[in-house]
Amino acid sequence: MHAAIAINRTWISFSLMKGTSVWDKFGQKLTWLLPLIPLIVLSPRFGGTVKVYYTANKDISGMYNEPFVKAQLSFLLRLQILL
């Protein structure tokens, strides 16, 4: 959800710009690739299977069975903490 909002804001701001510098043109072309970034990040999850269970507090939680999905999620979590 947050990625969609950020992409929408960037898309609108770059579509309103009519700059002629190299960076403005580069930003406008890069904006077309922004919707693909969440799909690239989420793509390993599409092939993964989730084991769903209840926690002690009666909350639903899930865990991926495949190690490649776990590795990708741990990498993204570390990257998110650094940023």
Residue frames relative to the residue before (quaternion, step in Angstrom):
aa qw qx qy qz dx dy dz
M 1.0000 0.0000 0.0000 0.0000 0.00 0.00 0.00
H 0.6754 0.4896 -0.2959 0.4654 3.57 0.91 -0.92
A 0.6291 0.5320 -0.3374 0.4554 3.56 1.05 -0.75
A 0.6494 0.5196 -0.3206 0.4533 3.59 0.97 -0.81
I 0.6503 0.5056 -0.3147 0.4716 3.59 0.99 -0.79
A 0.6623 0.5014 -0.3065 0.4647 3.59 0.94 -0.87
I 0.6479 0.5059 -0.3175 0.4728 3.58 0.98 -0.81
N 0.6439 0.5244 -0.3239 0.4533 3.58 0.96 -0.82
R 0.6672 0.4929 -0.3084 0.4655 3.60 0.90 -0.85
T 0.6578 0.4956 -0.3109 0.4743 3.58 0.95 -0.82
W 0.6299 0.5469 -0.3254 0.4452 3.56 0.98 -0.90
I 0.6831 0.4824 -0.2893 0.4658 3.58 0.87 -0.93
S 0.6801 0.4949 -0.3121 0.4418 3.59 0.85 -0.89
F 0.7040 0.4380 -0.2878 0.4793 3.60 0.91 -0.77
S 0.6284 0.5237 -0.3596 0.4488 3.61 1.08 -0.51
L 0.6589 0.5000 -0.3147 0.4656 3.60 1.15 -0.50
M 0.6141 0.5518 -0.3492 0.4432 3.59 1.22 -0.39
K 0.1053 -0.7784 0.6171 0.0471 3.55 -1.02 0.81
G 0.1799 0.8305 -0.5061 0.1474 3.56 0.97 0.89
T 0.3298 -0.7529 0.5408 0.1784 3.53 -1.24 0.45
S 0.5168 0.6389 -0.4389 0.3635 3.60 1.20 -0.09
V 0.6797 -0.4890 0.3577 0.4135 3.54 -1.29 0.28
W 0.6674 0.5067 -0.3041 0.4531 3.60 0.95 -0.84
D 0.6311 0.5245 -0.3382 0.4608 3.59 1.02 -0.69
K 0.6706 0.4826 -0.2945 0.4802 3.57 0.94 -0.86
F 0.6321 0.5241 -0.3257 0.4687 3.58 1.05 -0.77
G 0.6622 0.5087 -0.2998 0.4613 3.59 0.96 -0.85
Q 0.6504 0.5087 -0.3188 0.4654 3.56 1.00 -0.76
K 0.6689 0.4729 -0.3051 0.4857 3.61 1.02 -0.70
L 0.6448 0.5245 -0.3197 0.4550 3.57 1.05 -0.75
T 0.5660 0.6101 -0.3748 0.4086 3.57 1.14 -0.57
W 0.6265 0.5458 -0.3389 0.4412 3.59 1.06 -0.65
L 0.6784 0.4797 -0.2933 0.4729 3.60 1.17 -0.47
L 0.4920 0.7064 -0.4147 0.2949 3.60 1.18 -0.40
P 0.6673 0.4940 -0.3466 0.4366 3.68 0.82 -0.71
L 0.6325 0.5475 -0.3395 0.4300 3.60 1.17 -0.39
I 0.5447 0.6534 -0.3976 0.3441 3.61 1.14 -0.53
P 0.6783 0.4591 -0.3329 0.4672 3.70 0.77 -0.76
L 0.6296 0.5293 -0.3465 0.4510 3.60 1.03 -0.66
I 0.6381 0.5127 -0.3240 0.4743 3.58 1.04 -0.75
V 0.6695 0.4960 -0.2985 0.4656 3.58 0.94 -0.86
L 0.7443 0.4192 -0.2217 0.4703 3.59 0.94 -0.86
S 0.4599 0.7369 -0.4269 0.2516 3.61 1.19 -0.33
P 0.6540 0.4866 -0.3644 0.4502 3.72 0.84 -0.60
R 0.6179 0.5606 -0.3530 0.4235 3.60 1.10 -0.54
F 0.5778 0.6054 -0.3873 0.3868 3.60 1.09 -0.54
G 0.7337 0.4077 -0.2311 0.4919 3.59 1.05 -0.71
G 0.5990 0.5999 -0.3530 0.3959 3.56 1.24 -0.18
T 0.2892 -0.7228 0.5965 0.1952 3.52 -1.25 0.49
V 0.2776 -0.7792 0.5497 0.1167 3.53 -1.00 0.88
K 0.2431 -0.7198 0.6307 0.1579 3.52 -1.04 0.85
V 0.1629 -0.8065 0.5661 0.0498 3.58 -0.52 1.22
Y 0.0718 0.7904 -0.6033 0.0782 3.56 -0.95 0.90
Y 0.4726 -0.6446 0.5222 0.2974 3.55 -1.33 0.28
T 0.3723 -0.7069 0.5553 0.2308 3.55 -1.03 0.80
A 0.7159 -0.4320 0.3190 0.4462 3.57 -1.31 -0.01
N 0.6924 0.4599 -0.2645 0.4889 3.60 1.18 -0.55
K 0.5121 -0.6644 0.3932 0.3764 3.59 1.31 0.28
D 0.4366 0.6504 -0.4912 0.3808 3.58 1.08 0.74
I 0.4231 -0.6755 0.5347 0.2807 3.56 -1.12 0.62
S 0.0078 0.7809 -0.6234 0.0381 3.54 -0.94 0.94
G 0.1785 -0.7969 0.5695 0.0938 3.54 -1.18 0.49
M 0.1010 -0.7752 0.6221 0.0432 3.52 -1.23 0.59
Y 0.4092 -0.7131 0.5152 0.2421 3.57 -0.90 0.93
N 0.4265 -0.7159 0.5003 0.2350 3.56 -1.05 0.81
E 0.6828 0.5059 -0.2860 0.4428 3.58 1.04 -0.75
P 0.4700 -0.6999 0.4540 0.2882 3.62 -0.85 0.88
F 0.6261 0.5466 -0.3649 0.4196 3.64 1.02 -0.61
V 0.6357 0.5032 -0.3347 0.4803 3.59 1.09 -0.61
K 0.6322 0.5275 -0.3282 0.4629 3.58 1.01 -0.79
A 0.6573 0.5064 -0.3131 0.4621 3.58 0.97 -0.85
Q 0.6622 0.5001 -0.3126 0.4622 3.59 0.94 -0.82
L 0.6650 0.4999 -0.3097 0.4604 3.59 0.96 -0.80
S 0.6548 0.4923 -0.3277 0.4705 3.60 0.99 -0.74
F 0.6156 0.5313 -0.3457 0.4683 3.61 1.08 -0.66
L 0.6780 0.4860 -0.2941 0.4665 3.60 0.90 -0.90
L 0.6263 0.5272 -0.3404 0.4626 3.59 1.05 -0.67
R 0.6521 0.4951 -0.3138 0.4808 3.60 0.97 -0.80
L 0.6467 0.5141 -0.3165 0.4661 3.57 0.98 -0.82
Q 0.6537 0.5091 -0.3125 0.4646 3.58 0.99 -0.80
I 0.6392 0.5135 -0.3315 0.4668 3.60 1.01 -0.72
L 0.6616 0.5123 -0.3132 0.4492 3.60 0.98 -0.80
L 0.6860 0.4559 -0.2914 0.4864 3.57 1.02 -0.74
